[in-house]
Amino acid sequence: MRNFFYTLFFILGLAFIGCTKPYHLPAPQSLKPVPVVQSANFTLKDADTAYTAFNSYFYNPTARLYYNATDKSGIGAIWTQAIYWDLAMDVYERTKSPSQLTMVNDMYAGGANQYDNYNWNNQTTWFIYDDMMWWVTALARANQLTGNTAYLQNAVAGFNHVWAGSYDSVDGGMFWDFQHSGKNACINYPTVIAAVRLYQITKDTSYLAKAKSIYAWSKANLFNATSGEVADHKIGNNPPGYQDYTYNQGTAIGAGVMLYQVTNDATYLADAKLAADYTQNKMCVNGILPAEGDFNEQGVLKAIFAQYLMMLINDGGQKQYLAWIQKNVNSGWANRDKARNLTYRNYAVACPTGIIQSYEASSVVTLMQICPPSQ
């Protein structure tokens, strides 16, 4: 049924492909003027409070993964757990707390238990290529952070499996699904990021060559080199499908920054800056990032954007974006549910007091771990 509707939507020209499966992200919400709370600057203590609250309401210590919502009705989607693992690593990098390192290792164990010990050949557990690649990028980062060889072994195995099944050796680029129905930003740019990380770890130049190849295809097919807008997907010979999502902008930024770091080619950094400029100037209202999503996995997108925008600021030396991101964090934290200290996907409005999803609660928490306070 999922494949039927997938095909039907493309025939009608209504498909909006993203990394959540069945997995068509809704069209981005129209930009409308929204009130922005003039808020006090968040503090590092607030960052601790936000993470503690996020774990209190969403973390399942038995599964060692995260629930999908505050009602704890089920474990969150497979690919979003990799994003939450990134968050755990962010907290460890900020605090250097031994207990947080335990949390990082626990989440790896939780993933192993939930996802067939990272058996990439299990097409029931791993039913789409981009889900795998989100985990591969996180596994490689976890090895860089901890030195744990098991993390690297699983990252290498996962990358090689996805490359063998997803890469188009004729026309270039990576397919997002087993049926090879389209090539999406949510598999191509993360592949670049994963390949660069594996190159950094192993010094195997074949990973760098693959990163350059996929980046070149992505720039030619998914990137507007004039505006900095990143297309969501490209289907066959059709024009790119341009819907604006922060995670696509973010991974394009991250891919550019990371290739710049290992090649010193300023063209990559210029691309990353252009993608950041588009996000700031075209996707925001009053400087506030778009809400994205309506009670679905789309709420996690800005948590991904956060990682790579901060990489541009820190590793790319582009401090001009810092005040903009600090404004977003301050607004999102000011609008939290103060009874629970939970934040929301729409930074410009009050967080709902009822059931909310871990997806939509995750991005402000992530930003608070990696973005320095204004003061």
C-alpha positions as CSV (number, residue, x, y, z in Angstrom):
1,M,0.0,0.0,0.0
2,R,2.8,2.4,0.9
3,N,4.4,1.8,-2.6
4,F,1.1,2.1,-4.3
5,F,0.4,5.6,-2.9
6,Y,4.0,6.5,-3.5
7,T,3.6,5.8,-7.2
8,L,0.2,7.4,-7.4
9,F,1.4,10.6,-5.8
10,F,4.2,11.0,-8.3
11,I,1.8,10.4,-11.2
12,L,-0.3,13.2,-9.9
13,G,2.7,15.4,-9.3
14,L,1.8,15.7,-5.6
15,A,4.6,13.8,-4.0
16,F,6.6,15.5,-1.3
17,I,9.4,13.1,-0.5
18,G,11.3,13.3,2.7
19,C,13.1,11.0,5.1
20,T,10.0,10.1,7.1
21,K,8.3,7.1,5.7
22,P,5.5,6.6,4.2
23,Y,7.2,9.1,4.2
24,H,6.0,12.1,2.3
25,L,6.6,15.2,4.2
26,P,3.7,17.7,4.0
27,A,4.3,20.8,2.0
28,P,6.0,23.5,4.0
29,Q,3.7,25.8,5.8
30,S,3.2,29.2,4.3
31,L,5.1,31.9,5.9
32,K,2.9,34.2,7.9
33,P,3.8,37.0,10.3
34,V,4.0,35.6,13.8
35,P,4.5,37.2,17.2
36,V,8.0,36.8,18.6
37,V,8.4,37.0,22.3
38,Q,11.1,39.4,23.4
39,S,12.9,37.0,25.7
40,A,15.8,36.9,28.1
41,N,18.9,35.1,27.1
42,F,19.0,31.4,27.9
43,T,21.9,30.2,30.1
44,L,23.9,27.1,30.4
45,K,21.9,26.2,33.4
46,D,18.8,26.4,31.2
47,A,20.5,24.0,28.7
48,D,20.8,21.5,31.6
49,T,17.2,22.0,32.6
50,A,15.9,21.6,29.1
51,Y,17.8,18.3,28.5
52,T,16.8,16.9,31.9
53,A,13.1,17.7,31.1
54,F,13.4,16.2,27.6
55,N,14.8,13.0,29.0
56,S,12.2,13.0,31.9
57,Y,9.3,13.0,29.5
58,F,10.6,11.1,26.5
59,Y,13.5,8.8,27.3
60,N,12.7,5.1,27.9
61,P,15.5,3.8,30.2
62,T,14.5,0.2,29.5
63,A,14.6,0.5,25.7
64,R,17.4,3.1,26.0
65,L,15.7,5.0,23.2
66,Y,13.1,7.7,23.1
67,Y,9.3,7.6,23.1
68,N,7.5,9.3,20.2
69,A,5.4,11.5,22.5
70,T,4.7,12.5,26.1
71,D,2.0,9.9,26.4
72,K,4.7,7.3,25.9
73,S,2.6,5.4,23.5
74,G,5.5,3.9,21.5
75,I,9.2,4.3,20.6
76,G,10.0,7.0,18.2
77,A,10.8,6.5,14.5
78,I,14.0,4.6,13.7
79,W,15.8,7.5,12.0
80,T,14.9,10.0,14.7
81,Q,16.7,7.9,17.3
82,A,19.9,8.7,15.5
83,I,19.2,12.4,15.8
84,Y,18.6,12.0,19.5
85,W,21.8,10.1,19.8
86,D,23.5,13.1,18.2
87,L,21.9,15.2,20.9
88,A,23.3,12.9,23.6
89,M,26.7,13.4,22.1
90,D,26.2,17.2,22.0
91,V,25.5,17.1,25.7
92,Y,28.6,15.0,26.4
93,E,30.8,17.3,24.3
94,R,29.5,20.3,26.3
95,T,29.6,18.8,29.8
96,K,32.3,16.1,29.6
97,S,30.2,14.3,32.2
98,P,31.0,10.6,32.7
99,S,27.3,9.9,33.3
100,Q,26.5,11.4,29.9
101,L,29.2,9.2,28.2
102,T,27.3,6.3,29.8
103,M,24.1,7.7,28.2
104,V,25.9,7.8,24.8
105,N,26.9,4.2,25.1
106,D,23.5,3.2,26.4
107,M,21.8,4.6,23.4
108,Y,24.1,2.6,21.1
109,A,23.1,-0.5,23.0
110,G,19.4,0.4,22.8
111,G,19.7,0.8,19.1
112,A,21.5,-2.6,18.8
113,N,18.7,-4.3,20.7
114,Q,15.9,-2.5,18.8
115,Y,17.4,-2.7,15.3
116,D,18.8,-6.3,15.0
117,N,22.3,-5.4,16.2
118,Y,22.7,-3.0,13.2
119,N,22.2,-5.8,10.7
120,W,22.0,-3.7,7.6
121,N,20.7,-6.7,5.6
122,N,17.5,-6.9,7.5
123,Q,15.1,-5.2,5.2
124,T,12.2,-5.3,7.7
125,T,14.1,-3.3,10.3
126,W,15.9,-1.2,7.8
127,F,13.4,-0.5,5.1
128,I,14.8,2.7,3.5
129,Y,18.3,3.8,2.7
130,D,18.2,7.2,4.2
131,D,17.2,5.7,7.6
132,M,20.4,3.8,7.5
133,M,22.6,6.7,6.5
134,W,21.3,8.9,9.5
135,W,22.6,6.1,11.7
136,V,25.9,5.7,9.8
137,T,26.6,9.4,10.3
138,A,25.9,9.1,14.0
139,L,27.9,6.0,14.4
140,A,30.9,7.6,12.7
141,R,30.6,10.6,15.0
142,A,30.3,8.4,18.0
143,N,33.6,6.7,17.1
144,Q,35.3,10.1,16.7
145,L,34.0,11.0,20.1
146,T,34.7,7.8,22.0
147,G,37.2,5.8,20.0
148,N,34.9,2.7,20.3
149,T,35.8,0.4,17.4
150,A,32.4,-1.2,17.3
151,Y,30.9,2.1,16.4
152,L,33.3,2.4,13.5
153,Q,32.8,-1.2,12.3
154,N,29.1,-0.7,12.1
155,A,29.5,2.7,10.4
156,V,31.7,1.2,7.8
157,A,29.4,-1.8,7.2
158,G,26.4,0.5,7.0
159,F,28.0,2.9,4.6
160,N,29.2,0.1,2.3
161,H,25.8,-1.5,2.4
162,V,24.0,1.7,1.4
163,W,26.5,2.6,-1.2
164,A,26.2,-0.8,-2.9
165,G,22.4,-0.6,-3.0
166,S,21.7,3.1,-3.4
167,Y,24.5,4.6,-5.5
168,D,23.6,5.1,-9.2
169,S,26.8,4.2,-11.0
170,V,25.4,5.4,-14.3
171,D,24.0,8.9,-13.6
172,G,25.4,9.5,-10.1
173,G,23.6,10.3,-6.9
174,M,22.0,8.2,-4.2
175,F,18.5,6.7,-4.3
176,W,16.5,7.1,-1.1
177,D,14.6,3.8,-1.2
178,F,15.0,0.2,-2.2
179,Q,12.8,0.7,-5.3
180,H,15.1,3.5,-6.7
181,S,12.1,5.8,-7.1
182,G,14.0,9.0,-6.5
183,K,17.1,10.7,-5.3
184,N,16.6,12.9,-2.3
185,A,18.5,15.5,-0.4
186,C,18.0,13.4,2.8
187,I,20.2,10.6,1.5
188,N,22.6,12.5,-0.7
189,Y,23.9,15.2,1.7
190,P,24.1,12.8,4.7
191,T,26.1,10.4,2.5
192,V,28.7,13.2,2.0
193,I,28.8,13.9,5.7
194,A,29.2,10.2,6.5
195,A,31.9,9.7,3.9
196,V,33.9,12.7,5.1
197,R,33.7,11.4,8.7
198,L,34.9,8.0,7.6
199,Y,37.7,9.6,5.6
200,Q,38.7,11.6,8.7
201,I,38.8,8.4,10.8
202,T,40.3,5.9,8.4
203,K,42.3,8.2,6.0
204,D,40.9,6.0,3.2
205,T,40.8,8.3,0.3
206,S,38.1,6.3,-1.4
207,Y,35.6,7.8,1.1
208,L,36.8,11.3,0.2
209,A,36.3,10.5,-3.5
210,K,32.8,9.3,-2.8
211,A,32.0,12.4,-0.8
212,K,33.2,14.7,-3.6
213,S,31.2,12.7,-6.2
214,I,27.9,12.8,-4.3
215,Y,28.4,16.5,-3.4
216,A,29.0,17.3,-7.1
217,W,25.9,15.4,-8.1
218,S,23.9,17.1,-5.4
219,K,25.1,20.6,-6.3
220,A,24.2,20.0,-10.0
221,N,20.8,18.4,-9.3
222,L,19.5,19.6,-5.9
223,F,21.1,23.0,-5.2
224,N,20.2,26.4,-6.6
225,A,23.7,27.9,-6.9
226,T,22.2,31.4,-7.2
227,S,19.8,31.4,-4.3
228,G,21.2,28.7,-2.0
229,E,17.8,26.8,-1.9
230,V,18.1,23.0,-1.6
231,A,15.6,20.9,-3.5
232,D,14.0,18.0,-1.6
233,H,14.3,15.5,-4.4
234,K,14.9,14.7,-8.0
235,I,12.9,12.0,-9.9
236,G,14.4,10.7,-13.1
237,N,14.9,13.4,-15.6
238,N,12.3,15.7,-14.1
239,P,13.2,19.1,-12.7
240,P,14.2,19.1,-9.0
241,G,11.3,19.2,-6.6
242,Y,11.8,22.3,-4.6
243,Q,10.2,22.3,-1.2
244,D,12.0,24.1,1.6
245,Y,13.0,22.0,4.6
246,T,15.5,23.1,7.3
247,Y,17.1,19.6,7.5
248,N,18.0,19.7,3.8
249,Q,19.4,23.2,4.1
250,G,21.3,21.9,7.2
251,T,22.9,18.8,5.7
252,A,23.9,20.8,2.6
253,I,25.6,23.2,4.9
254,G,27.3,20.4,6.8
255,A,28.5,18.7,3.7
256,G,30.0,21.9,2.4
257,V,31.7,22.8,5.6
258,M,33.1,19.3,6.1
259,L,34.5,19.1,2.5
260,Y,36.0,22.6,3.0
261,Q,37.7,21.3,6.1
262,V,39.4,18.4,4.4
263,T,40.1,20.0,1.0
264,N,40.6,23.7,1.9
265,D,38.5,24.4,-1.3
266,A,36.7,27.7,-0.5
267,T,33.9,26.8,-3.0
268,Y,32.5,24.4,-0.6
269,L,32.3,27.0,2.2
270,A,30.8,29.5,-0.1
271,D,28.0,27.0,-0.9
272,A,27.4,26.4,2.8
273,K,27.1,30.1,3.4
274,L,24.7,30.5,0.5
275,A,22.5,27.8,1.9
276,A,22.5,29.4,5.3
277,D,21.7,32.8,3.8
278,Y,18.7,31.3,2.0
279,T,17.4,29.7,5.3
280,Q,17.8,33.0,7.2
281,N,16.5,35.4,4.6
282,K,13.8,33.3,2.8
283,M,12.6,30.7,5.2
284,C,12.3,32.7,8.4
285,V,9.7,35.2,9.5
286,N,11.0,38.0,11.8
287,G,14.2,35.9,11.9
288,I,12.4,32.9,13.4
289,L,12.9,29.5,11.7
290,P,9.8,27.9,10.3
291,A,7.6,25.7,12.5
292,E,7.6,22.7,10.2
293,G,5.2,19.9,10.7
294,D,1.8,19.2,12.3
295,F,2.2,16.5,14.9
296,N,4.6,14.3,12.8
297,E,8.3,13.4,12.5
298,Q,8.9,16.7,10.6
299,G,9.3,18.4,14.0
300,V,12.8,16.9,14.3
301,L,14.1,18.7,11.2
302,K,15.4,21.8,12.9
303,A,17.4,19.5,15.3
304,I,19.3,18.4,12.3
305,F,19.7,21.9,10.9
306,A,21.0,23.0,14.3
307,Q,24.0,20.6,14.1
308,Y,25.2,21.8,10.8
309,L,24.5,25.5,11.1
310,M,26.6,25.5,14.3
311,M,29.3,23.6,12.4
312,L,29.3,26.5,9.9
313,I,29.6,29.0,12.7
314,N,32.3,27.1,14.6
315,D,34.3,25.1,12.1
316,G,33.6,27.4,9.2
317,G,34.3,30.5,11.2
318,Q,31.0,32.2,10.1
319,K,30.1,34.1,13.3
320,Q,27.7,36.3,11.5
321,Y,24.9,33.7,11.9
322,L,25.3,33.4,15.7
323,A,23.0,36.2,16.8
324,W,20.2,34.9,14.5
325,I,20.4,31.4,16.0
326,Q,20.6,32.8,19.6
327,K,17.4,34.8,18.9
328,N,15.7,31.6,17.9
329,V,16.9,29.7,21.0
330,N,15.9,32.5,23.3
331,S,12.4,32.7,21.7
332,G,11.9,29.0,21.8
333,W,13.0,28.7,25.4
334,A,10.9,31.7,26.5
335,N,7.8,30.0,24.9
336,R,8.4,26.7,26.6
337,D,5.8,24.9,28.7
338,K,7.2,26.2,32.0
339,A,5.4,23.6,34.1
340,R,7.3,20.8,32.2
341,N,10.2,22.8,30.7
342,L,9.4,21.3,27.3
343,T,9.9,23.3,24.1
344,Y,8.0,23.3,20.8
345,R,8.6,23.2,17.1
346,N,7.2,26.7,16.6
347,Y,9.5,29.0,18.5
348,A,7.2,32.0,18.2
349,V,4.2,30.6,20.1
350,A,3.6,29.0,23.5
351,C,4.3,25.3,23.7
352,P,1.1,23.3,24.1
353,T,0.4,22.0,27.5
354,G,-1.0,18.6,26.4
355,I,0.5,15.8,24.5
356,I,3.5,16.8,22.3
357,Q,5.9,14.7,20.4
358,S,9.6,14.2,21.1
359,Y,10.2,15.2,17.5
360,E,8.8,18.7,17.9
361,A,10.3,19.1,21.4
362,S,13.8,18.3,20.3
363,S,15.3,21.1,18.3
364,V,15.4,23.9,20.9
365,V,17.0,21.4,23.3
366,T,19.6,20.6,20.7
367,L,20.4,24.2,20.0
368,M,20.8,24.9,23.7
369,Q,23.5,22.3,23.9
370,I,25.6,23.6,21.0
371,C,24.8,27.3,20.7
372,P,26.5,29.5,23.3
373,P,24.2,31.9,25.2
374,S,24.1,35.5,24.1
375,Q,25.5,36.9,27.3
